[in-house]
Amino acid sequence: MSLQSQIKDQTIQAMKAKEATKLSVLRGLSTAFTNELVATGKTPQDELEDDKALAVIKRESNKRKDSIKQYTEGGRPELAESEKEELAILEEYLPEMMSKEEVEKIAIAKKEELGITDKSKMGMLIGAIMKETGGNADGNDVKAVVEKLL
């Protein structure tokens, strides 16, 4: 069963269980999936491949993280809490992220492999690490590790 189908099924379950927050998040994801399909020239009835569905979920997750940061800085903890609840629901569908230690091992290996010695090639190293991790590493963690290494 595809990720998009699972989310459709869980939307129905959330409706029956009257879980308002989860229902709202899942409906938002379904809308984002439809928007992605239309943007890529497909019909809304088509289904996204799992890797593209994961990319949409990551994008939605990053939006929540950004909102949490902004609400916290703006002195609106009640709105930040709401976003945290939504983020927790989205993270159920994302693969486990790599730890900084795992990212650091890959970064050291890639740095040696590519022969990078200065900060001018930082972007190239970050790109190589992100490709190696297959998107299972947080971009902020990768950037922090690379900055520490260079």
C-alpha positions in Angstrom: 0.0 0.0 0.0 1.4 3.4 -1.0 2.0 6.2 1.5 -0.7 8.3 -0.1 -3.2 5.4 0.3 -2.2 4.9 3.9 -2.8 8.6 4.6 -6.2 8.5 2.9 -7.2 5.5 5.1 -5.9 7.2 8.3 -7.9 10.3 7.4 -11.0 8.3 7.5 -10.0 6.7 10.8 -9.3 10.2 12.2 -12.7 11.3 11.1 -14.4 8.4 12.8 -12.3 8.9 16.0 -13.1 12.6 15.9 -9.3 13.5 16.2 -9.6 17.1 14.9 -5.8 18.0 14.8 -4.8 14.7 13.1 -7.7 15.1 10.6 -6.7 18.6 9.8 -3.0 17.7 9.2 -3.9 14.6 7.1 -6.4 16.7 5.0 -3.6 19.3 4.5 -1.3 16.5 3.3 -3.9 15.2 0.9 -4.2 18.7 -0.5 -0.4 19.0 -0.8 -0.3 15.7 -2.6 -2.9 16.9 -5.1 -1.1 20.1 -5.6 2.2 18.2 -6.3 0.4 16.0 -8.8 -1.1 19.0 -10.6 2.3 20.8 -10.6 4.0 17.8 -12.2 1.3 17.6 -15.0 -0.6 14.7 -13.6 -4.3 14.5 -12.7 -5.5 14.8 -9.1 -6.8 11.2 -9.3 -3.2 9.9 -9.9 -1.1 8.7 -7.0 2.3 10.0 -6.0 5.2 7.6 -5.7 6.4 7.1 -2.1 9.6 9.1 -2.6 7.7 12.2 -3.9 5.1 11.8 -1.1 7.9 11.8 1.4 9.3 14.9 -0.1 5.9 16.6 0.3 5.7 15.5 3.9 9.2 16.8 4.6 8.3 20.1 3.1 5.2 20.3 5.3 7.3 19.3 8.3 9.8 22.0 7.6 7.0 24.6 7.4 5.9 23.5 10.9 9.4 23.8 12.2 9.8 27.3 10.8 6.4 28.3 12.3 7.4 27.0 15.7 10.5 29.0 15.6 8.8 32.2 14.5 5.9 31.8 17.0 8.4 31.1 19.9 10.4 34.2 19.0 7.3 36.2 18.6 6.0 35.3 22.1 3.1 33.2 21.0 3.7 29.9 22.8 0.0 28.7 22.3 0.4 28.9 18.5 3.9 27.2 18.7 2.3 24.4 20.8 -0.4 23.8 18.1 2.4 23.6 15.4 4.3 21.1 17.6 1.3 18.8 17.7 1.0 19.0 13.9 4.7 18.3 13.5 4.5 15.2 15.7 1.7 13.8 13.5 3.8 14.5 10.3 6.9 12.9 11.8 5.0 9.6 12.1 5.3 9.3 8.4 8.9 10.3 8.0 11.8 7.9 8.2 14.1 8.0 11.2 16.6 10.8 10.8 20.3 10.1 11.2 22.1 11.3 14.3 24.8 14.0 14.1 27.5 11.3 14.8 26.4 9.2 11.8 26.3 12.3 9.6 29.8 13.2 10.9 31.2 9.8 9.8 29.8 10.2 6.3 31.0 13.8 6.2 34.6 12.9 7.1 34.6 10.1 4.5 33.2 12.4 1.8 35.6 15.2 2.7 38.5 12.8 2.1 37.0 11.3 -1.0 36.5 14.7 -2.6 39.7 16.2 -1.3 38.0 19.3 0.2 40.2 21.4 2.4 38.6 24.9 2.5 35.3 26.5 3.0 34.9 27.6 -0.6 33.8 24.0 -1.5 31.4 23.8 1.5 28.3 23.7 -0.7 29.7 20.8 -2.8 30.4 18.8 0.3 26.9 19.4 1.8 25.3 18.3 -1.5 27.4 15.2 -1.6 26.5 14.3 2.0 22.8 14.9 1.5 22.9 12.7 -1.6 24.8 10.0 0.3 22.3 10.0 3.2 19.4 9.8 0.8 17.5 12.6 2.6 17.6 10.8 5.9 19.7 13.5 7.5 18.5 16.9 8.7 20.0 19.6 6.5 20.7 21.8 9.5 22.7 18.9 11.1 24.7 18.4 7.9 25.5 22.1 7.7 26.6 22.2 11.3 28.9 19.2 10.9 30.4 20.5 7.7 31.1 23.9 9.3 32.8 22.2 12.2 34.9 20.1 9.8 36.1 23.0 7.7 
